[in-house]
Structure formats: C-alpha cells, structure tokens
Amino acid sequence: MTNNNANNNQGMNLFFLAIIVILIGLVMIGRMAQIALFKQVNGVNLTKLEMQVDNRSSIAKAKRGTIYDQFGQPIAMDTTSYSMYAVLDADWAEGETVKDIDYTATILAKYIDMPKEKIWTQLNSDNVNQVEFGSASKNISAQTKLAIEAENLPGIFFTSQVSRYYFNDYFASHLIGYAEVNESNQEGSQSSLVGAMGIEAAFDDILSSGKSSKNSTDLQLANDIYLTLDSRIQNQTETILDKIFKKYQPESMGAYLVELETGKLLTSAQRPSFNLNTREGIDSLWQNLLVETANEPGSTVKILTMAKAKEMGVYQPRETFLSGMVKVFDREVRDHNQFGWGQISFEDGFIRSSNVAMVELVNRMGDQVWTEELKKFGFGVSTNSKLANENPGSLDFTNPTSRIMSGFGQAFSATPMQLLQAYSAVANKGQMMKIQYIDHIDKSGQSYQKQNLGQVIEPEVTFYIIDLMTKAVEDQNGTSRPFKSDIVRVAAKTGTAQIANEEGTGYLTGQNDYFYSVISFFPAEEPKYMLYLFIKRPQNDYGIYGTQMLSEVFHPMLESILIKQ
C-alpha cells in the first residue's frame, strides 16, 4: 500500500513538472515570435537600437588615415590628447575644487611647461569658476595625464580631444602640411580633423573617415597614404639645412631629391620651415616653395639650351665664338667675369657658364623656335601636382629681348617642381618624367604609376650634355667644381640668377641679392638620382659665393644618399 502511494505521488510530480516545462516553452516561443514579428521588446524598437549601436561602433572606429613614407615608417597619425583645467568655485562645481593652491602649483609645475609662480597666480584668480593654463595645459599626453591624476590633486580635471601627431617635428613640413580640429563640425560627421595645408589638405577626402553624407548611415573608411619620401634621407636633410640656414641666414633655401627612373620625390625640404606639432615658425613662411614660388632659374637652364642647340645642329664640335659681351637689341649681355675668355669653343662656354654662348645659340636656333621648346619642357603651365596654390610660373615672351635672354635663365620664372620635371629629361635619355610624391593609397587600389611625359630630347644628345656637366665639375675651369666628390662622379650645373625688383623695374643690386642654385645627377656614368638645391639672398656670405654655400648642403646629403646606414 505504501509503495503504491509513493508511486502515485511520483507520477503526479512528473505530470506537473511536464506541464510547467510546456508552459515555459510556450511563453518563450511567444516571446521569440514577438521579437521576430514586431522587432520590439518592452516597448523598445530593436531595429532603431541596432542602428544606434552600429552608429556608436562606427564612430569609435572612425579615424583619419595615417601618412607613411614609402617604407611604411609613420609620418602622421591620429592620437588622443588632453586639456587640463582647475575648478575654483565650490558653488559652481558639482565635484571637488582646488584645496591647497601652493601645493597644487608646485605639483603641476613638474608636469606642464609653466613656472610654479604663474600657475599659482592663475589659481588665485578672483571671480572665476575655473581656469586653464594657456598652451601649457593643452595637448597633454595620456602618460602625463595619468601621472597628474596619480598625484590626487583635488579640483584638477581633464577633457579629451582627437589630435594629429607628427613623428618628427620638422619633416617636409610644407609638403606634409597639417590637420586641425574642425570647429564647425557638422552633425552626422564622424571626423573631427580636417586637412588645412599640404598633403593633409590636398588629400583630405581620402584621409578622412565618417558618414558619406549627413543623412546616411554608410561609413566612409579612411585611407592610409604612403608617400615616396625616404624618412632616413629626409631627416638627415632637415638637419643639414638647419645648420646651413643658421650659418648663412638666407631669405629661403630648398633641397629636393628625385629618383630619376621613376620620378619619385625622395626628399622635399625647405627653410624657413615650421614645427608640424606646434606650428611654431609657420608665420615666417606659409608657402610650399616646391610649387608655390617661382624664380628666374638662372644658368641651370643652360643644360636645356645646349641640348636643343646640339639637337638642331646649329654649331659644330669644337666650333668657337668670341666670349665676353654681346648685344641683345639695345642691351649688353656680359659673361659673369665681365670680360670673358676670348675665343673659346661652345663646349668650353658651357663648362665656364658663358651667357654670351647661350645668346649666340638662341640666335642660331631662332628665338621663337627656342621659346616653343621651353613650352615643351612644361614651363609656363601647372604641373598638376594637386597641391594648393601651385604657381604656373611665367613664360611671357612678347618682348624679343626676353626670348633671347631666356637661353641663360633670365626673363622667365619657374618653380622647383617645374625645373625638376624639365631637367629629368636630361638624365632619362630625353624622356621627361612627372615628379610624384604619392607611392600608393591603402584600400583604394591606387598605386604609383610612372608617368612619362614624352621624349623631349634626342637620347644621344643627353649623353653629350651629361658629359659636359661632368666636365663642369671636374675641369679646372668648370663653374661646378665645388660639387666634385671623392665617392662618386657627379654631373652638375650651377646657376646664379638676379632677383627682380618687386617694387619697380629691373633687378635688385645688393651684394647677395641673387638666387643661387645647382642641378646635379649622380652617378654621372649612369644617373640614378637628381638633386636640386637653391639658396636665396644669404645675409652672411663669409666671403664665399652662394654655390659654394650649396656645396655644404650637397656633400653631406650625397653621403647620406649613397652610404647605407
């Protein structure tokens, strides 16, 4: 009897348990059906919630693309920085306020660039709810923030913001440019940084991330950009220019290195420059001298004049002319030593950089024929660099005197980018290369493609010109002798151009009112690199010429380029 009751009780328990399980199952099925059919739980729209979560996730991922050199060394990337402030008014603040002003000032002076006394004065401000500490309390790193917080200073607080960090303060600054916080950030945008100068501005749409439009939920991913620059050589060039710029104090100077076969720009350095992270020095010069400023090129253009004259066959090997002075309509053109070297060959005239020789060659070619050749080299038009404010230079030859004088680099102007493009033909068997600074763009599929701009010089003529440039370096009478190297044979041509008077007609007449430059190719036997240097209006000359000053940039640069480290 007892056993039967036990069995009956057990059976009833199992029955009720089964009923409970079935009921729970039905509730869960109903709940799942509600979610599946109505996309709603407890009055919350799951579709909207999912979009909100996705949007928050997208915002967290949104960032500006990183800029690298051609080897993947980072140049510019996003980082988080902090601003610090102190709360002084207990009635105004919900949290703690500064308690011990002297102690707080003592501690903060250890971490920010401001003396204790000035911090103390700020903390003692009357009728102020909170205070900041100027630039000293901005762009604070995460490490410094943590260290200050570890001091447990009441009333000291931080706000965070995204900022752009540049790994080297001075690194092709005007070419790289900078990005800054977009104060007028529109609702729906996920990028708080906008390019304001240089590559950062020119490729802002590629570097930026955010929604593709204000009302869109589609995320536009940022692209990383890889430049053609070589960080090792660029950093060494910046150091070299610093030294020479301080020594001779010119108005400006620049150094640009190109890989000849590809047209890749390996270095782009100028002075004055500015600190990419602090912007210190930017007010001294806003222009990117590579593309924004055009000068008369001077005698470096003689490599083109000689090449076209040789190509047209207007003179014979070892044919001579009378150097010293020649009339160009009503103007006298003299050689740089004023009296010349008597009857010399055109080859010797090139090696000695004779202006008279170039006038004679332009006259033989025909001044209008010659200026049409200058147009083929790309002068007078933009190189389409994509950089802001590119200067197309000037090639206005309504005056026949100007057409003739352009044969020795006067009466027209060009940017370093235009000169590099034109001169590339001399060392590339006559093929002119587009000078480029973008190696590839990540994710976009855009990668570097060599751009041949055309055959502008006959190949055999270029070997002849390179040989003459090498003699200008190695011959005892050559004007390029300061660029003779013990580690490699160099082909070079120097230039000394007058500077037009911006306040009137004619040229400046001061002792150092010149634009000195040199174009070089090396190794001379089979050129791999093209290096263009210039220095404008040096204030201190120490009794030497501008081209000799440039040799002090050239030789250490040559070593950094050719000697692997």
N, C-alpha and C positions, 0 to 999 in steps of 0.2 A: 504493500500500500504506500508506504513511504517512498519507495523507488518510483512508483507511478506518478506521485505528486511532483517529485523532483523533475521527472522527465517532462511533465506538463508545463511546469514553470519555465524550464529551459526553452521549451518550444515557443512559449509566449514571448519570452525575451527576444528571441531571434526574430520573431514576427515583427515586433515593434521596432527593432533595430533596422530591419529591412525597410519598413515604412518610412523611418526617419531619413535613411540614405536616399530613398527615392524622392522624397520631398526636397531635400537639399539639392539633389541633381536637377530637379525641375526648376528650382529657383536660379541655379547657375545658368541653365540653358536659357531661361527667360532673360537673365541679365546680359548674357552674351548676344542674344537676339536684339535686345535694346541697343547695345553698343554698335552692332553690325548694321542695323537698320537706320537708327536715328543719329548715330555719331555723337551721342550725348550721355553724360553721366552726372547725376546730381545737379542738373541744370547747367553743366559746363559743356560748351561746344568743343568736342575733341579735335575737329578739323582746324578751328582757329588756334587752339592750344598748340597743335603740332606746328603750325606755321610760325607761331611766336617762338617756340623752342628752336625751330630751324633758323629763324632770323637771328636769335641770340647767338647760336652756334656760328652762324656766318660772320656776325660782327666780330666774334672772338678770333676767327681765323683771318679776317681782313687785315692786310698789311701792305706796305709799299714794297715793291720789288727791290732786291739787293743789286748793287752795281759791283761787278768784279773786274779784275784785269783779265788778260787773255789766258792766264794760267789758273784762274779760279781764286786768286787772292782777293778778299773782300776790300772794297774801297768805301762803300756807303751802305748802311743798313739801318732799319728801324730799331729803336730801343725805347725803354720807358725811363723817363727821368722824373724828378720830384721837385716841387717848390715847397719851401718851408715858411710857416708864419707863426706868430706868437699871439695868443689870446690874452688880453689885459683886463677886460671888463667882466666881472663876475655876474652882473645883472644881465648883460647881453649874451654871455656864453652859457650854453647848457652843460658844458663839461668843465674841466679844470682850467684855471688861469695860472699865469706865471706867479710863483710864490716868492722865490729868492732871486731878485734881479741880478745882483752881483755874481752869485754862483752860476746862474744861467748864462750870463755873458761870458764868464770865464770858460765854461764848458764849450759853448758854441764857437768861440774863437779858435778852438782846437780843430774844428771841422770845416768851417767856411772861411773864405778869403775876406775877412773883415776884422779889424782890431777890436779887442775887448771894449775899449772906450766907446767906439761908435755903436757897438751892439748895445752897450749899457744905455747910451743916450736914446736909442730907438725904443728900448724897453721902458724908458721913463717918459715917454710921450704922454702929454696931457690930453684929456677928452678924446681918446682914441679907443675904439673897441678892440682892434687888432692891428698888428704891424708886420710888415715884411722887411727884408734887409737888402733890397735892391737886387742887382745881378748876382750878388754873393749867395743869395738864398734860392736861386733858380738853377735848373739843370743839375740837380744833385743826384748822384748815382745811387743805385739801390744799396750798395755796400755802405756808403756814407749815411744814408737814411737809417739803416739798421743799427749802425754804430751810435748815432744820436739817440735813437729810441732806447737803446740799451742803457743810456745814462739816466733814464726815468725822470726827465725834466717835465714837471707839470706845465701845461699851457702851450707846449710846443707841438704843432701838428703839421701834417704834410698833405699836399694834393698831388696826384699823379697826372702825367700827360705823355703822349707819344711824342718822340722827337727823332731827329735824324742824326745818326752818329757816323762820323768820318774817321777812318782808322789812322789817317795821317793828317795833321793839321794843314800842312801845305803839300798839296798833291794835285798838280794840273788844275788848280783851283778854279780858274775862269772857264776851263773846258768842262769840268765836272759840274760846276755851279752848286746850288744848294736847294733844299726843300724846306719849307717852313709851315707852321700850323696855319691852316685855313680858317681865319677868324669868321668868315662869312659862310661857314659850312652849312649847306642846305639840308633840310630834313630829308632823311632817306639815304643820304650818302654815308658810306662806311669808311671813307678815307679821310683822315684829319690832316694829312700832309699834302701840300701842293708844290710842285716844282716852280722855283722862282727865277732860275738862272741856269745857263749852260745846258748840259745833257739832262739834268733833272727837269728842266722846263721843256726842252725840245721833245722829250720822250715821256712826258708826264702821263699821257693816256695809257702808255704801255706799262709804266712802273706802278700806276695806281690800281687800287682794288676797291670794290664797292658794288652797289647796285648799278645795273646797266642803264636804268632810268629811275626817276623819282618814285613812280608807281609800280615798279617791277620788283619781283622777289628774286629775280635771277642774279646770281652773284658773278661779277666780273673779277676773275682772278688776276692778281698782279703777276707781271713777268719780271724775271731777273734779266739784267743786261750784262753781257760780257764785252768789255772794251778790247781794243787792240793794244792798249798800253801795256808796257812791261814795268811792273812795280819796282823791281830792283834798279833798273836804269833810271826810271823816273825819280825815285827817291834820291839817288846819288846826284842826279842833275839838279834837283832842288837845292841840295847842299852846296853844290858848286856855284850856282847862280847867287845864292845868299852871300857867299864870300866876295864874289866879283862886284856885285851890286853895292855892297857896303864900301868896297875899296874905291871904286871909280864914281859912284853916285850919279849914274846916268838918269835921264828922263824915263827911259824904259829900255828893256832888253828882252830877248827871247831865244829859246833853243828848241828845235823841232827835229826829231829823228824819224826817218821813214825806212821801212823795209822795201827795197826797190822792186823786187819781183812781184810783190802783191799790192803795193801802195798802202800798206798798213802803217798807221801813225803809232810809233812806239813810245815817243815822249812828246809832251807838249808843256813847256814851262815858260813862264814869263815873270818879269819883275817890272813894276810893283805887282805883288800878289796879295792874297788875304787868307786868314785862318778860316778854314771851312767850318769849324765847330763854333767859333765865337764871332765870326765875320770881322774880326779886327783887321784893319787895313783896307777894307773894301772901298772906303771913301777916297782912297788915294787914286784908284783907277778901277772903273767899272767895266771897261771894255775888254773883251777877249781879243788880244792882239792878233791871234791866229787868223781871225776872219773879219774883225770889225774895223781895223785901222789899216789904211793903205798909205804907203810911202813911195816916193820915187825909188826904184830899185838900185840905181847906180850900175857900176861896171859888171856886176854878176850877169847882167843881160847880154854881155858880150859873147857868152858861150852860144847864145842863140843867133846873134848877128853873124858870128864867124861860121856857124854851122850852115845857115841858109846861103851865105855867100859862097861857101865851098860847094854846096849842093848845086847852085846855079852856075858854077864855073866862072865867076866874074874875075878871078885872079888865078895866076899860075903858081905852082910851087916855087918858093924862094923869090918870087917877084917882090920888088922893093917899092917903097913910097917915101916921100920926104916927111918926116915927123916934125913935131914942134908946134905948128899953128896952121889952121885952115880957116877960110872964110865960109860962113854959112849965111848967105844973103848979107845982111848988114851986121852980123855978129861974128866975133872972133871966138873960135874954139881952140883951146890950148891943151897940150898934154899936161899931166899932173905935175911935171917938173918945170913947166912953163916954156922950156926951150927945146925939148925933145932930144933925140939921139942921132940926128942926122938921117941919112938914107939907110933904112932898115927894111927887112922883109915883113910881110903881113903876119907871118908866124911869130916873128920876134916882137912885132907890135902887140900881138895878143898877150904874149908872155910878160911884156912890160906894161900892159894895160893902157895902150895908146888910144886916146879919144879920136885923134886925127885919123888913125887907121880905120876906125869904125865909120866915121863920116865918109871917107872915100868908098868904103864897101857899100854903104847905103846908097850913095850916089850912083854907083855902078849897077846895083840891083834895081834902082828906081825907088824913090821914097814911098810912093803909093803901093808898089808891089811889096815892099818890106812891111809896111803897116798892115797890109792884108795878112801877111804871115803871122804878125803878132796876134791878130784875131784868132787864127787857127790854134794858137797856143792857149787860148782861153782867157786872154786879158780883156778887161772891159765888161765882163759878164760874171754873174754869180757862179760859184762852183756847186751850188745847191747842197751845201753842207748840212742843211736842216737846223743849223744854229741861228739863234736870233740875231737880228741886226747885221747880217752879212753885208759887207761893203763890196760892191762890184768893181771898185777901182775906177780909174779914169783913163779913157783912151780916145780923147777928143783931139783929132788932128786936122782941124780946119786950117791951122797955120802950118805952111810947108816947112818952116824952120823947126817946129816941134817934131814933125815927121822924121826929119834927118837926125835931130838930136836924140831921138828915142833909141837910136842904134847904140848909144853908150849909156842908156838907162836914165835919161832925163826926159822931162816933159810928159811923162805919163806915170800913173801910180798903180800899185798892186798890193794885195795882202800877202802875207807869208803863205797862206793856203794856195793862192793862185800861182805864186812862184814855185812852190814845191811841185804842184801839178805840172807846170810847164817844164821845169828842169828835170823831172823824172824821165822825160823822153831822151835826154842826152845819155843817160846811163842804162836805158832799156832798149837799146838798138832801135831808137826812134819812135817807140811806142809810148804814148803819153798815158799815165795811169791816174785814175781818180784816187785822191787821197781819202782814206776812210778811217774811222775811229771806232766803229761797232764791229765786233767779231761775230757775235751771234746773240739772239734773243731767245731765252729759255721759254719752252712751252709753245711759242708761236710758230716754230718751224723756220723762222728767218735766220739764215746763217750767212757768213761772209762770202761774197762772190767777188772775185777780182773783176774790175771794170777797166777794160782797155778803151781809152777814148780816141784811139786812132793812130795811124802811122803819120807822124808829122815831120820826121827827119829820115832821110835815107840811112839804112843801117850802117853802111861802110863809112859814112860821114861821122857818125857818133864815135867810132873808134879813133878817128883822127882828132876829134875835139877832146876826148878823154886823154889822149897822148899829150896834146898841148897843155891841158890843165895840169897834168903830172909834171911837165917841164916848168910850168909856172911855179910849182912847189920846189923843184929840185935844181933848176937853173940858178946860177948866181945872180942873174938879173931879174929873176921872177918876183912878181909882187906878192906871191902866195908863200914865200919862203917860211914865214912864221909857223906854217902848218905842216912842215916836214916832220915826220915821225920816225922813230927808231924801231917801231914794232910792226908797221905796215906801210906800204906805199900809198900815198894819198894823191888824189886829183882834186884840185881846188881852184876857185876863182874868187877873188875879193872884190868888194865894191865900196866906194866912198861917195855917197850922194849928198848933194846940197839939199837943204830943207827950205821949202817955200815959206815965204813970209805971210802968215795968215792975216796980218793987219795991213797988208799993202801988196804991192807988186814986187817981183824979184825974189831973192833968196836971203836968208839970214847970213850975217857976215862975221859972227863970233868965231873965236879960235877953234872951238869944238862944236860948232853948230852943223854937225854932219850926222848922217845915218850910215854907220859902218856895218858891213855885212860880209859873210862868206858862205859860199855853197861848196860842199865837198862830197866826194864819192870815195868809198874805200871798200875793199882793197882795189887799187887802181887797175890791176890786171883783169879783174872780174868783179865789178862793183856789186856789193850786196846791200850797202847802206847809203843813204843820203842824209846829210846833216846840214841844216841851215841855221846860222847864228846871226844875231844882229845886236847892236848896241847903239842907242840914240842919245846924242848930246851929253856925253860924260862931263861932269863938273870937274873932276880931278883926273888929270892925264899923266901926272908923274913923268912928263917928258916923252911919252910914247904915243904912237898912233892908235886909233880905235881898233884896227885889225889886229894889232899886237895884243890889245886887251882881250879880244875874242880868242886869241890863241891860248889864253889862260883858262878859258872855258873848254876849248876844243880838246886839249891833250888829256886832261883828267877824264873827260867824257869818253874819249877814244879808248882809254884803258878800261873803263867800266863796261863799255860795249863789247870789247874784244876779249877781255880776260874774264873767264867764267869764275864766279865766286860761290 
